[in-house]
Amino acid sequence: MKVSRLAVKELRQFARHFELTALEPGLNLISGANETGKSALVRALQAAFFERYSTKSVEDLRPWQDPNAAPEVQVDFEHGGLDYSLSKQFLKKPRCRLTLDRQVLEGDQAEQHLQQLLGFSYPGKGASREEYWGIPGLLWITQGTGQDLARPISHAHGFLRESLSQGMEDLATSGGDRLIDEIAAERSTLLTQTGKQTGELKKAVSEVESAAAVLAETDRRLSQSSSAIERLGVVRREWQEHESARPWEEAEQKQARAADQLHEVNRQRQQLVSNETDLNRTRRERQQLLDQLGQWRDEADQLESRARRVAELKTRQEAAQAEVTVLERQVIQSTSALREAQAVLARAEAQKRRRELEALLEEGQLALEHARSQVERAREVSEQRRQLAVRLTGATLDSNRIDALARAEEAARESVVRHEAIATRVRYRLNPGAAITVAGQALSGEGSVTLTESTRLRLGELGEITIEPGGEDLVASTERVQAAEQDFDRLLKASGVSSVAEARQRLAERQEAEQKITWLDQTLEDIAPNGLQALIAETERRQRRQQSARAELDELPEDRDLAISTSDAQDALELAREEASRVEAKRRATRDEDIAARTELDTAEREYQGLTQRIEDPDRRARQRASQDQLLQLSAGIEALEQSLGRQRAAIEAANPQVLQDDIQRYARSAENTRAAQRDRRTEIARLEGALGADGAAGLGEHRAEQAARLERLARRQQALELRAGALELLYQRLQRKRSRLVERLQAPLQRHVARYLRLLFPEAELTINEAFQPGKLHRNGLPDVDFAALSFGAREQVGVILRLAYADALKEAGRPTLIVLDDALVHSDRPRREAMQRVLYSAGHRHQILLFTCHPDNWADLGVPVRSLEQLKSEAGG
Amino acid sequence: MRFSVPRFIHTADWQIGKQFGQFDHSEAGVLSDQRINTVARIGELATQVKADAILVAGDVFDMQTVSCKTLHRLATALDSYSGPWVLLPGNHDAAVAESVWQVWQRTVQLPANIHLALKPGVIELQAAGLAVFCAPLTQRHSQSDLTEPFSHYDCGAGLVRVGLAHGSVQGILPDQMETQNPIAADRALTSGLDYLALGDWHGRLEVNTHTFYSGSPETDVFRNNDSGNVLEVQIDSPGAVPEVTVHRTGYFRWYQALCGLRIREDLEQLQEQCAAFDRLAVVKLRLEGALDLATYQDLARWLGTLEARVHALLTDDEALAIAPSDNDLLDLQADGYLAEVVTELKAEQESNAVSREALRLLLQKLAQHQQDVRA
């Protein structure tokens, strides 16, 4: 499609007729500053094609100063070898006319033709909007929208698809997408995205599983039931057989037979026991006989030994008797020796005491004398002390009192001095020989007198002068002096001294005497700690002890012949005592022996006599003979019994009572076992009948059939759903695949065109385009893949232009008209990119008409086409 | 002395308690219930034709344990005839140690006219003039011919000798390789029976002039073997050839058909064939061949109406292919890759059920789209 002329009138800036003519079939660069009507031209082009001539919604076309204007656009263009001329007038007397060749189309018909030709649609009502612009909307980039691709592509999608698939009619399909969507939706009710069962299908499968499980359980119970029935048949038959055969009865008969046999054996055993008792009794009798005979024989044997014993005892007794005599003599001797030893010991002890007393007396005398001297000394000290103590009695003086005396003396002296100080002093120097009397005292020579009271001075012949010492003070002072002196005197008298010095002397003397008394007291304490009286008593006690020791000594005679110590005498006595008791003990023992021997001898003699008599008894001899006969008889009886017993034992042994006992038990058990088994059968029958009765009552078999039927239905449903799911899956996958392939084929030329331009911008770059013709990822060498939407504004604008050019190429190949309008596009491109884009546009200009409006003509200096300035054109038109 | 000739009803294989899983729950329930209703119909028939006895040759019950309700209902159904019923255990309800019969006896107070032939031997029905030689199965399967002892049984003079057994007559039954529970084909002859009433084979079958399978009185499988009847047997005197009358007792009629569908006429023929089916029909159609889209859609619609008309319809169309014509595809606007997919699936459908289903789905959707578009 090539536009050769665009004319406007009464449209925005263009109140009057304006036209762009002689537009090139390739690139056209139209420049114009802002407000010069550049955009108005683009709008006019849009209005010519997209706005219905009859619409009222194009007020924006009207020049603002002319409310009655009728905006008009005319476009002459060529397409497919045909020349078209389109003319539209809006708002006022709206009309539309399209001439092509010799055909003229008016109004709606004209617009119908246009939209089919260019690939867009009209709105039902009102102003046209972007979404109706279709392919031209995509190829016409209005100011500042170059980077926005998604919307224009989606608006053009249907037209693009239709146009681009024209050459591939056999592959394109009308309702394919809708069909795929529907199938996908249905598929998703049965299968998940990944093809797993879900929804109704999943439920159907699980229902089948649970129904199968229920059926299996019922089958299991039925199979149990059926083995129970089989078992019941078997047990019932067995029970019947046993009930008629009654095997326990046979066992019971055998048991009875064995019991009879055992009874017989037991009888034999009792017989045996009685025979054994007889045998034992006979044996005992024989033993008694044997014992009796043996006893008799023993007595005969004893007689001789008894005689020997009597003789022996006699000898022993006589020996004992002789020894007793000897021992009695020895006893007498040992007793006298003992007495002698006792006497010697007494004498030795007396001598020992004597010497002890002598030593005691000597020692006692010395002590007594010392005690006496101590008494004497103590008496002396006591006397000294008494005298000192007497001296100390009387007035007591101590240092306090002396201090008081000294203070009183001082006070008296001080009061005198004070008194004298205030007294009236009379100095006198009398001519030799002259005398005066003062207060009665004659004075001569030179001196002074102190007057403290009214004093009369007798001046002899001259008369007398009375001097009155002045002032009250003197009287008081006089009184004070007197008081002090009285105090001092009183204290002296009380202390019994005449002066302070004497008092001090007396105190020193007293302290000395006290010290001495202390010393004497210590001396006395040493000599007589318990006092003098105690010391005297002690001395007297010693004296009495001396006297008693002396008395004792006097009673002990001196034994000068004795030369043996007491200890030796003691030892001798001890020996004598032992000898005496030993001899006495032996004598007593020997005597006892003698007595015992006599008794024993007597007994032995009597026994001997008795035994002799018994043995000689004729009756006893007769009994002895009878016993021997009886013995023979008993022995024969025993032999017979033993033989009989042997036979009986053998018989019992042969009958084997233990085995019989076992048999009885065995047969009894056997009978009981068979009976118990029969009882068990009865029980089992009842149990099985009970269980089966319950199953039967529950109608298990019918339930099973119902469950099986249910499973069959559910399985059928599952199968149907599976088949449906399978079919949906198959359709979905296959249609998807076909569709993808188709899209690939549709896009193949588009991709080729994109590649051609893209490489001019980014060497070796690739851009994926999805089935909705939208750009996907941009791949560039050495850079990570980037989504189109994530590219920079400038890059998006550049790629946007490139894609549009590529669509235009593809559309052109499909024989569709292409007109590319760029209104101030690519203003965000830097110089190198703009350079590249100029290359791109120049290349596209070979195939398409491109109207490039710009307010920056300098930017497009290298486009290789002349710039047509709107200002210039307008002025030309105006001129 | 009897003054009339003995006449009795021979029936078998009631299979009470049988369930039908191949049908929907409600349809199946009705079929199960009907088996008991049919027993009542047999009683009514016997009363009507003045039969002297009803002999049931085994498989009264379908299983050894049926619900109390079923037992009661069956007992009630037997009230429809006051003459003697002789019920023989078959392989499904063998007189095992603890069988459905004992449960029945315990659960229901059975009246005196119900004779349970639980043990081999002769049941003499003096009033009916019949001696019934019974060969009950006492276990599910027997390898020996249980009718063999019939030769040794005695019965009162003047009674008609009728054998009652359940099993397979050797070498007679079609497609039956059953060697269980064998019965000698000449048993009636060798044991001097006037009639041998057999059960086990669910269809009606005459083995010889004295030996019959009555078949099940109510059909329970799709097999065109003339089931759904009972036999009225009249024997003029001992040794006479029995006079056998067939009475239809089946309530539901079971049909099965295998239809090859290639062209529209085939469908029309099928429709004609099924025209008479009503509420009492149980139908199974196995469809083969291939149909163009329009005919296929017609078939589907027609099957819908048929299903509504009959008691139960089972359709097996796995072997039926859809062969949309080029015109079909054009109509459906199945162009581009859709057409390609249709073509692929069309080729695959013979060998792959999933492909066939997918094709159906796809075409159904396309047709739906077209309808939407037209609307």
Interface residues (C-beta under 8 A of the other chain):
Chain A: E169 D170 L171 A172 T173 S174 G175 G176 R178 L179 E182 I183 L222 S225 S226 A228 I229 E230 R231 L232 G233 R236 L688 E689 L692 G693 D695 G696 A697 A698 G699 L700 G701 E702 H703 R704 A705 E706 A708 A709 R710 L711 E712 R713 R716 L723 R724 G726 A727 L728 L730 L731 R734 L735 K738 R739 R741 L742
Chain B: G17 K18 Q19 F20 G21 Q22 D24 H25 A28 D62 M63 Q64 T65 V66 S67 C68 K69 T70 V96 A97 E98 S99 V100 Q102 V103 R106 T107 Q333 A334 D335 G336 Y337 L338 A339 E340 V341 E344 L345 A353 V354 S355 E357 A358 R360 L361 L362 K365 L366 H369
